[in-house]
């Protein structure tokens, strides 16, 4: 799949996050001495940093990716609540959805970090369940947000701090089902039955082993564990994050797979699960592809754990990180591309199509591709095969082989997919893909463009793009011959 195509659609989506809001506190310092009072290091404090944690970190991950994000949760009526609400306000969250609970403190996790390593953590929390009154307030906010905003997905971020009671979980799922939102859960505790009816649960390895009583040492045991998770939770799909061993999933189509982890240096795993569920859920509602969503979520998580502290990744960072793999994924067979475009059409994406030999790629080609991309969401380039070029241009062409031409096109950011065709014209490809727009250079009349009648009959349009003067493959070849 073309990962940029998924990432570029992040900003079009809306996601509601409901769960345990926390304040993450980081105390940084240096240590050169051992305390005379006990065999522990003495930390000379140099800095304190506060960050949104728990469900607030899930929501902030989505916000930084350009997603329209709604966060519902509770905080205490204490000084720490002012700290976390101040952070959320600065990120643009609606504080009306943050409910103050005078009977419970704001959950705070304080991590002490010395010389780049976390050496201790202090938790300030009350994990008992929220009162009936607070539960009703939370559910009223969830109902209103779902009714008014119609988010594409709901993420239940359960840190087992008291918000996601069985009643709250069941009602959120019921409401989300009513409004057609995809539902994913980052679960905690030993009773997964409270997540019944969701589309996806994403426990980590330790959580999955604890709940199922199985040890995940090989593929057979992992698959058995996933099946048991589905049975216990009565959810449609299950996914287990396993750190360096990647992630394994069993979805509603009974499709099982393990996606390898990214090979990176891990400095701090704090917040990796939050990043994973946010990017995976977001990518899945866009692409409907489990493998592509797992890849992007793994990639985003790897960017997070390579830094110390609760952090997040941006769309631009994810685009750059996915670029290496992306080049090969752009060159695709017609049958596979046709299947991929089904999800794109469901999401209302506009598909742009152009074609050519692209022998000796030059600035004139680049202009046409750039202008074509501006017209829609996905740009498909149909490339004449070597045998096709030879029939059209003569025995001396092409100068560059089809696999090399395809690779050069795949390196361009504007190009989403490259499909090679054997025929003299791309009419067959056009009929199969049914693009919304066809583009060609300005040296063609619209009536001369192959596939124009077909595209127009389907409600599409045909657009010609003015050429750059003095730029063509033939001109380059003549210039070289003269020299």
C-alpha positions in Angstrom: 0.0 0.0 0.0 1.0 3.6 -0.5 1.6 4.8 3.0 1.6 8.6 2.2 -1.9 8.0 0.8 -3.1 6.9 4.2 -1.1 9.5 6.1 -2.4 12.4 4.0 -6.0 11.4 5.0 -5.4 11.6 8.7 -6.6 15.2 8.8 -10.0 14.2 7.3 -10.9 11.9 10.2 -12.6 12.4 13.6 -11.9 10.2 16.6 -13.3 10.2 20.1 -11.1 9.0 23.0 -12.6 8.1 26.3 -10.5 6.9 29.2 -8.3 7.5 32.2 -6.7 11.0 32.0 -3.3 11.2 33.7 -0.5 13.7 34.3 2.9 12.5 33.4 5.7 14.2 35.4 9.4 13.8 34.5 12.1 14.8 36.9 15.5 14.9 35.2 18.8 15.0 37.0 22.3 13.8 37.3 23.8 11.4 39.7 27.4 11.0 40.8 27.0 9.9 44.4 25.3 7.1 46.5 23.3 8.2 49.5 24.9 7.4 52.9 21.4 6.7 54.2 20.6 3.8 51.9 22.2 2.2 48.8 20.4 4.5 46.4 21.7 7.2 44.0 21.4 10.9 45.0 19.8 12.8 42.1 20.6 16.4 41.5 17.5 17.8 39.9 18.0 19.8 36.7 14.6 19.9 35.1 10.9 19.0 35.5 8.6 18.4 32.5 4.8 17.8 32.6 3.0 15.9 29.7 -0.5 14.6 29.1 -0.6 10.9 30.0 -3.0 7.9 29.7 -6.0 8.6 27.5 -4.8 12.3 27.2 -1.7 11.0 25.5 -3.7 8.9 23.1 -5.8 11.9 22.2 -2.7 14.1 21.9 -1.0 11.6 19.6 -4.1 11.9 17.3 -4.2 15.7 17.6 -0.5 16.0 16.5 -1.2 13.8 13.5 -3.8 16.3 12.3 -6.9 14.4 13.4 -10.0 16.2 14.8 -9.9 14.7 18.2 -12.4 14.7 21.1 -11.3 13.6 24.6 -13.7 12.7 27.5 -12.4 11.8 30.9 -12.2 12.9 34.5 -9.6 14.6 36.7 -9.6 15.5 40.4 -10.4 18.8 42.0 -6.8 19.5 42.9 -3.7 21.4 41.8 -2.6 18.6 39.5 -6.0 18.9 37.6 -5.0 22.5 36.8 -1.7 21.3 35.4 -3.2 18.7 33.1 -6.2 20.9 31.9 -3.7 23.7 31.2 -1.7 21.3 29.0 -4.9 20.1 27.2 -6.1 23.7 26.7 -2.8 24.6 25.1 -3.3 21.7 22.6 -6.8 22.9 21.7 -9.0 20.4 23.5 -12.5 21.2 24.7 -12.3 21.3 28.5 -16.1 21.0 28.8 -15.6 17.3 28.2 -13.1 17.0 31.1 -15.2 16.3 34.3 -13.9 17.2 37.8 -14.4 14.5 40.4 -14.0 15.8 43.9 -13.9 12.3 45.4 -10.8 11.1 43.4 -7.4 12.7 42.9 -5.9 13.4 39.5 -3.8 10.4 38.6 -0.1 11.4 38.4 2.9 9.3 37.4 6.2 10.8 38.4 9.3 9.3 36.7 12.7 10.1 37.9 15.3 10.0 35.1 19.1 10.2 35.6 21.7 10.1 32.9 19.1 9.2 30.3 17.7 6.2 32.3 14.5 5.9 34.3 15.5 4.8 37.8 12.2 5.1 39.7 8.5 5.9 39.3 6.1 7.2 41.9 2.3 6.9 41.3 -0.4 9.0 42.9 -3.7 7.5 42.2 -7.0 6.1 43.4 -8.0 3.1 41.2 -11.5 2.7 42.7 -14.5 3.1 40.4 -16.1 6.4 39.8 -19.4 7.2 41.4 -22.8 6.7 39.6 -23.2 10.4 39.3 -19.8 10.8 37.5 -20.5 7.8 35.3 -23.7 9.4 34.1 -21.9 12.7 33.4 -19.3 10.8 31.3 -21.9 8.9 29.4 -23.9 12.1 28.7 -20.8 13.7 27.2 -20.1 10.6 25.1 -23.7 10.5 23.8 -23.7 14.1 22.9 -20.3 14.0 21.1 -21.3 10.9 19.1 -24.6 12.5 18.1 -23.2 15.9 17.2 -19.8 14.9 15.8 -20.3 11.4 14.4 -16.6 10.4 14.8 -15.1 7.7 12.5 -13.8 5.8 15.6 -14.0 5.6 19.3 -10.9 4.6 21.3 -11.5 3.3 24.9 -8.2 3.9 26.7 -8.6 1.9 29.9 -5.7 2.3 32.4 -7.7 0.6 35.2 -7.9 3.8 37.2 -11.6 3.7 37.8 -13.2 5.4 34.8 -14.0 2.5 32.5 -16.3 0.5 34.8 -18.3 -2.3 33.3 -21.4 -0.1 33.0 -19.4 2.8 31.4 -17.7 0.4 28.9 -21.0 -1.3 27.9 -22.8 2.0 27.4 -20.0 3.5 25.4 -19.9 0.5 23.1 -23.7 0.6 22.8 -23.7 4.3 21.8 -20.8 3.9 19.4 -22.6 1.0 17.7 -25.7 3.2 17.4 -23.8 5.9 15.5 -21.7 3.6 13.4 -18.2 4.3 14.9 -15.4 1.8 14.8 -14.5 0.8 18.4 -11.0 -0.1 19.6 -9.9 -0.7 23.1 -6.5 -0.6 24.9 -7.6 -3.0 27.7 -6.5 -3.5 31.3 -7.4 -5.8 34.2 -8.5 -9.4 34.0 -12.1 -9.0 33.0 -12.2 -8.5 29.3 -15.9 -9.3 29.1 -16.7 -5.6 29.7 -15.3 -4.9 26.2 -17.9 -7.2 24.5 -19.2 -5.8 21.2 -16.1 -3.8 20.3 -14.3 -4.1 16.9 -10.8 -4.5 18.3 -8.8 -5.0 21.6 -5.0 -4.4 21.7 -3.5 -6.0 24.8 0.3 -6.2 25.2 2.0 -9.6 25.6 1.9 -9.5 29.4 -1.8 -8.6 29.5 -2.7 -11.3 27.0 -0.8 -14.0 28.9 -2.4 -13.0 32.2 -5.9 -13.0 30.9 -5.7 -16.2 28.9 -3.2 -18.1 31.1 -1.1 -19.0 28.0 2.6 -18.4 27.4 3.4 -16.8 24.0 6.5 -18.6 22.9 5.7 -19.5 19.3 3.2 -18.9 16.5 0.9 -21.7 17.5 0.6 -20.4 21.0 0.1 -16.8 19.8 -2.7 -17.9 17.5 -4.3 -19.9 20.3 -4.1 -16.9 22.6 -5.7 -14.6 20.1 -8.6 -17.1 19.6 -9.1 -17.3 23.4 -9.0 -13.5 23.7 -11.9 -13.3 21.1 -13.8 -15.9 23.1 -13.3 -14.2 26.4 -14.0 -10.6 25.3 -16.5 -11.4 22.5 -14.8 -8.8 20.3 -14.5 -9.0 16.6 -10.7 -8.8 16.4 -7.7 -9.0 18.7 -4.2 -7.8 18.3 -1.2 -8.4 20.7 1.7 -6.0 20.9 4.9 -7.9 21.7 7.7 -5.3 21.7 10.7 -6.5 19.8 8.8 -9.5 18.5 6.3 -7.3 16.6 2.6 -7.6 16.7 0.2 -10.4 15.9 -3.4 -10.2 15.0 -6.5 -12.2 14.3 -9.2 -10.2 12.6 -12.9 -10.6 11.9 -12.1 -12.4 8.6 -10.1 -15.0 10.6 -6.9 -13.6 9.0 -3.8 -14.2 11.2 -0.5 -12.5 10.7 2.6 -11.3 12.6 4.1 -8.0 11.6 7.8 -7.6 12.6 8.9 -4.8 14.9 11.1 -1.9 13.6 14.7 -2.4 14.4 15.6 0.7 16.5 17.4 1.7 19.7 14.9 1.8 22.5 15.4 4.5 25.1 12.0 4.7 26.8 8.8 2.6 26.1 6.6 5.2 27.9 3.5 6.0 25.8 4.3 3.4 23.0 1.0 1.7 23.6 -0.9 5.0 23.3 0.8 5.8 20.1 0.2 2.3 18.7 -3.6 2.2 19.3 -4.0 5.8 18.0 -2.2 5.3 14.7 -3.5 1.7 14.2 -7.1 2.7 14.7 -6.7 5.8 12.5 -5.0 3.9 9.7 -7.5 1.0 9.8 -10.6 3.2 9.4 -8.9 4.8 6.4 -7.3 1.9 4.6 -9.2 -1.2 5.9 -5.8 -2.9 5.7 -4.5 -4.6 8.8 -1.0 -5.1 7.5 -0.6 -1.5 6.4 -2.1 -0.2 9.7 0.2 -2.5 11.7 3.2 -1.3 9.8 2.4 2.4 10.3 1.5 1.9 14.0 4.7 0.0 14.5 6.7 2.7 12.8 5.1 5.5 14.8 5.7 3.6 18.0 9.4 3.1 17.1 9.8 6.8 16.7 8.3 7.4 20.1 10.4 4.8 22.0 13.6 6.2 20.5 13.1 9.3 22.7 12.9 9.6 26.5 9.6 10.6 28.0 6.0 10.7 26.9 6.1 11.9 23.3 4.3 11.6 19.9 5.0 11.6 16.2 3.7 14.0 13.5 2.4 13.2 10.1 5.5 14.7 8.5 7.8 12.5 10.6 5.7 9.4 9.7 5.8 10.3 6.0 9.6 10.6 6.1 10.0 7.4 8.1 7.8 5.4 5.7 9.5 6.7 2.6 12.1 3.9 2.3 9.5 1.1 2.2 7.1 3.2 0.2 9.1 3.3 -3.0 8.7 -0.4 -3.7 5.1 -0.5 -2.6 4.1 2.1 -5.2 4.8 -0.2 -8.2 1.7 -2.5 -8.3 -0.2 -5.0 -10.4 -3.5 -3.9 -11.9 -5.6 -6.5 -10.0 -4.1 -5.5 -6.7 -4.5 -1.8 -7.4 -8.2 -2.3 -8.3 -8.8 -3.9 -4.9 -7.0 -1.2 -3.0 -9.0 1.5 -4.7 -12.3 0.0 -3.3 -11.4 1.4 0.2 -10.3 4.7 -1.3 -13.7 5.2 -3.0 -15.6 4.4 0.2 -13.6 7.2 1.8 -14.6 9.6 -0.9 -11.2 10.0 -2.4 -10.8 11.4 -5.9 -8.7 9.2 -8.2 -6.5 10.9 -10.8 -5.0 9.0 -13.8 -2.3 9.8 -16.3 -0.2 7.7 -18.5 2.8 7.7 -20.8 6.2 6.2 -21.7 8.2 8.4 -19.4 11.4 7.5 -21.2 14.1 9.9 -19.9 12.1 11.6 -17.2 12.4 15.4 -17.6 10.9 18.7 -16.1 8.0 18.6 -18.5 6.9 15.2 -17.1 7.4 16.5 -13.5 5.1 19.5 -14.2 2.3 17.2 -15.5 2.6 14.9 -12.5 2.6 17.8 -10.0 -0.4 19.5 -11.6 -2.2 16.1 -11.8 -1.7 15.4 -8.2 -3.3 18.7 -7.2 -6.6 17.6 -8.8 -7.3 14.8 -6.4 -6.2 12.5 -3.6 -4.6 9.6 -5.4 -2.5 9.8 -8.6 -2.0 6.7 -10.6 0.5 6.6 -13.4 0.0 4.0 -16.1 3.4 3.2 -17.7 3.9 1.7 -21.1 5.9 -1.5 -21.0 9.1 -1.9 -23.0 7.3 -3.8 -25.7 4.6 -1.2 -25.9 7.1 1.6 -26.2 9.0 -0.2 -28.9 5.8 -0.5 -31.0 4.9 3.1 -30.5 8.3 4.8 -30.8 10.4 2.4 -32.9 13.1 -0.2 -32.3 15.5 2.2 -30.7 13.2 2.9 -27.8 12.9 2.8 -24.9 16.2 4.1 -23.7 15.4 3.2 -20.1 14.0 -0.2 -19.2 10.4 -0.4 -17.7 11.5 -1.4 -14.2 13.9 1.5 -14.0 11.3 3.9 -15.4 8.8 2.7 -12.8 11.3 3.0 -10.0 12.1 6.6 -11.0 8.4 7.5 -11.0 7.9 5.8 -7.6 10.5 8.2 -6.1 8.3 11.2 -6.8 6.2 12.3 -3.9 3.3 13.2 -6.1 3.0 9.7 -7.5 0.9 7.3 -5.4 0.9 4.2 -7.7 2.6 3.0 -10.9 1.0 0.3 -13.0 2.8 -1.1 -16.1 0.6 -2.1 -19.0 1.5 -4.1 -22.1 -1.1 -2.8 -24.6 -0.5 0.1 -27.0 -3.1 2.2 -25.1 -4.1 2.4 -21.4 -7.8 1.9 -22.3 -8.0 -1.5 -20.5 -6.4 0.0 -17.4 -8.8 2.9 -17.4 -11.8 0.7 -17.8 -10.6 -1.5 -14.8 -9.8 1.4 -12.5 -12.5 3.9 -13.4 -10.6 7.0 -12.4 -12.5 10.3 -11.6 -10.1 12.4 -13.7 -7.8 11.7 -16.6 -4.9 14.1 -17.4 -2.6 14.5 -20.4 -0.2 17.1 -21.7 -1.5 20.1 -23.5 -0.3 18.8 -26.9 -3.4 16.5 -26.9 -7.0 17.6 -27.7 -9.4 16.3 -25.1 -11.2 14.3 -27.8 -8.0 12.6 -28.7 -7.2 11.3 -25.2 -7.6 7.6 -24.8 -10.4 6.7 -22.4 -12.0 10.2 -22.4 -15.4 9.0 -23.6 -15.4 6.2 -21.0 -14.5 8.4 -18.1 -17.0 11.1 -19.1 -19.7 8.4 -19.3 -19.0 7.6 -15.7 -19.3 11.2 -14.6 -15.6 11.9 -14.6 -13.6 14.7 -16.3 -10.7 15.0 -18.7 -8.1 17.7 -18.2 -5.2 18.8 -20.3 -2.1 20.4 -18.6 0.0 23.0 -20.5 3.4 21.8 -21.5 6.7 23.3 -20.5 8.3 24.8 -23.5 11.3 23.1 -25.0 11.1 20.0 -22.8 10.4 16.6 -24.4 12.1 13.2 -24.6 12.5 13.5 -28.4 14.2 16.9 -28.1 16.6 15.5 -25.5 17.5 12.5 -27.9 18.0 14.9 -30.8 20.2 17.1 -28.7 22.4 14.2 -27.7 22.6 12.9 -31.3 23.8 16.3 -32.5 26.5 16.3 -29.9 
